[in-house]
Amino acid sequence: MTSFGASTSDAATLRETSVNPYCESMIADHPSPPTNNSPIAYHAWAKQNLKYFEHLQSEANTSVAKSSLRVLVPILKVEAKSSNMKSLGTYIGTRQETWALEWQDFDKTVVVCADWAVNLL
């Protein structure tokens, strides 16, 4: 059985048989954030997907997943609950670089989960 953090070469030689709730949740739904800086789009997206990311955070089983979601989820909470689009636009602008860096780390877990799923076959 490979571990969640197995190298690509290890993953290719061993068949995955373990249950991985984080990856199962990740594969079931992986929403992509808006590509523009519209506060309205971010607010709607965050509101729609906050529970999903909170659920992933509760199931995160690697340091990369835990670390990235520890930053992303609080940002999503503010974006989902904000009612002032002008101040939300400022908030988004000041957090854009942090979001992008943490999202890159989060996406690394997507690749690991895809490898995990392939190894189930």
C-alpha positions in Angstrom: 0.0 0.0 0.0 1.3 3.4 -0.9 1.1 6.3 1.5 -0.6 9.6 0.6 2.8 11.2 0.4 4.5 8.6 -1.8 6.8 9.6 -4.5 5.5 9.3 -8.1 7.8 6.4 -8.8 6.6 4.6 -5.7 3.0 5.3 -6.6 3.6 3.8 -10.1 4.9 0.5 -8.8 2.4 -0.2 -6.1 -1.4 -0.4 -6.2 -3.3 1.9 -3.8 -5.8 0.1 -1.6 -6.3 2.4 1.3 -9.2 4.7 1.9 -8.4 8.4 1.6 -11.4 10.5 2.6 -9.5 13.8 1.7 -8.9 12.5 -1.9 -12.4 11.1 -2.2 -13.9 14.5 -1.3 -11.4 16.2 -3.6 -12.3 14.0 -6.5 -16.0 14.4 -5.9 -15.9 18.1 -6.5 -13.0 20.5 -7.2 -14.3 24.0 -7.9 -12.0 26.5 -9.6 -12.1 30.0 -8.3 -13.2 33.0 -10.5 -10.6 34.2 -12.9 -11.5 37.8 -12.7 -11.1 40.1 -9.7 -14.9 40.9 -9.4 -15.9 41.1 -5.7 -19.4 39.9 -6.7 -18.0 36.8 -8.5 -15.7 36.0 -5.5 -18.5 36.5 -3.0 -20.9 34.2 -4.9 -18.1 31.5 -5.4 -17.0 31.6 -1.8 -20.5 31.4 -0.5 -21.3 28.4 -2.8 -18.0 26.6 -2.0 -17.2 27.5 1.6 -18.7 24.3 3.1 -16.8 22.1 0.6 -13.4 23.7 1.6 -14.3 23.5 5.3 -15.0 19.8 4.8 -11.7 19.3 3.0 -9.9 21.1 5.8 -11.4 18.7 8.3 -10.2 15.7 6.3 -6.8 17.1 5.2 -4.2 14.5 5.9 -0.9 16.0 4.7 1.0 19.0 5.9 0.6 20.7 2.5 -3.1 20.3 2.5 -3.5 21.4 6.1 -1.2 24.4 5.6 -2.9 25.7 2.4 -6.4 25.1 3.7 -5.5 26.8 7.0 -5.0 30.0 4.9 -7.6 29.5 2.2 -10.6 28.8 4.4 -10.5 32.0 6.5 -10.2 34.0 3.3 -13.2 32.2 1.9 -15.2 32.9 5.1 -14.6 36.6 4.8 -15.5 36.6 1.1 -18.6 34.5 1.6 -19.9 36.6 4.5 -19.0 40.1 3.2 -21.9 42.3 2.2 -19.9 45.4 1.2 -18.6 44.8 -2.3 -16.3 47.8 -2.2 -14.5 46.7 1.0 -14.5 43.1 -0.3 -12.7 44.3 -3.5 -10.0 45.8 -1.3 -9.8 42.7 0.8 -9.4 40.5 -2.3 -6.8 42.8 -3.7 -4.7 42.6 -0.5 -5.0 38.8 -0.3 -4.5 38.0 -4.0 -0.8 37.1 -3.8 -1.4 35.0 -0.7 -4.4 33.3 -2.3 -2.4 32.5 -5.5 0.5 31.0 -3.6 -1.7 28.9 -1.3 -3.9 27.8 -4.2 -0.7 26.5 -6.0 0.0 24.4 -2.9 -3.6 23.2 -2.7 -3.4 22.2 -6.4 -0.4 20.0 -5.6 -2.8 17.9 -3.4 -5.1 17.6 -6.4 -2.3 16.0 -8.4 -1.5 13.6 -5.5 -5.2 12.7 -5.2 -5.4 12.0 -9.0 -2.4 9.7 -8.6 -4.1 8.0 -5.7 -7.3 7.5 -7.7 -5.4 6.1 -10.7 -3.6 3.6 -8.4 -7.0 2.3 -7.3 -7.7 1.0 -10.8 
